[in-house]
Amino acid sequence: MPKRKKAPSPKFDLLEDGFDDDLSSNDDKPGTPIQRNAANARERARMRVLSKAFFNLKRNIPWVPADTKLSKLDTLRLAKNYITYLAATLDGQSVEDFSSNLTQ
């Protein structure tokens, strides 16, 4: 079955309608290539910092072997459970009380 072509949309001349010139600019992408490259570099640096933080967090969870691949969500869940365990230990709860709290 052949593809149907879209009907062309009507084009309006914004200048004739009294609109400002800045509304009719042809810039689809904001910023210059230099600005975009700088933003990309900042984003890559931000992601490196975030990945390193997750790596350090995973390394400090005692129940996870070093060679285990975890998602960020799994890392956060295990860290939360470990923090809950440590708090329960400080409060004097037994291991059974702690494990029943994890399942809730």
C-alpha positions in Angstrom: 0.0 0.0 0.0 1.6 3.3 -1.0 2.2 6.0 1.6 0.0 9.0 1.5 1.6 12.3 1.5 0.6 14.9 4.1 -1.3 17.9 2.8 1.0 20.9 3.0 0.2 23.2 5.9 -0.8 26.8 5.1 2.1 29.2 5.6 1.4 32.6 7.0 3.7 35.6 6.7 4.0 36.8 10.3 5.4 40.1 9.2 2.4 41.0 7.1 0.1 40.1 10.1 1.9 42.6 12.3 3.8 40.1 14.4 7.4 40.8 15.5 10.3 39.8 13.4 11.8 37.6 16.2 8.8 35.2 16.0 9.6 34.3 12.5 13.2 33.3 12.9 14.3 30.0 11.4 16.3 28.8 14.4 14.9 25.4 15.3 17.8 24.6 17.6 18.7 26.9 20.5 22.3 28.1 20.8 25.3 27.9 18.6 27.3 24.7 18.1 29.9 26.0 20.5 27.2 26.4 23.2 25.8 22.9 22.4 29.2 21.3 22.7 29.8 23.1 26.0 26.5 21.9 27.3 27.2 18.3 26.1 30.6 18.4 27.9 28.9 19.6 31.2 26.3 16.9 30.9 29.0 14.2 30.4 30.9 15.5 33.4 27.7 15.5 35.5 27.0 11.9 34.4 30.6 10.8 35.3 30.1 12.3 38.8 26.8 10.6 39.2 28.2 7.2 38.0 31.1 7.5 40.4 28.7 8.3 43.3 26.6 5.2 42.5 29.8 3.1 42.2 31.0 4.3 45.7 27.5 3.7 47.1 27.4 0.1 45.7 30.9 -0.5 47.1 29.8 0.4 50.6 26.8 -2.0 50.7 28.1 -5.0 52.5 25.7 -7.6 51.0 26.7 -7.0 47.4 29.7 -8.8 45.8 32.1 -6.5 44.0 31.5 -8.1 40.6 27.7 -7.8 40.8 26.1 -5.6 38.2 23.3 -3.6 39.7 21.0 -1.0 38.2 20.9 2.4 39.8 17.4 1.6 41.2 18.6 -1.7 42.8 21.6 0.2 44.2 19.3 2.7 45.8 17.0 0.1 47.2 19.8 -1.9 48.7 21.3 1.2 50.2 18.0 2.1 51.7 17.6 -1.4 53.2 21.2 -1.2 54.6 20.5 2.2 56.2 17.2 0.8 57.7 19.2 -2.2 59.0 21.8 0.1 60.6 19.1 2.3 62.2 17.4 -0.8 63.5 20.7 -2.0 65.0 21.1 1.3 66.7 17.6 1.1 68.1 18.3 -2.4 69.5 15.9 -4.3 67.2 16.6 -7.9 66.5 17.4 -9.2 63.0 13.9 -10.8 62.9 12.3 -7.4 63.5 14.4 -5.9 60.8 13.6 -8.5 58.2 9.9 -8.2 58.9 10.2 -4.4 58.3 11.8 -5.0 54.9 8.9 -7.0 53.5 6.4 -4.3 54.3 
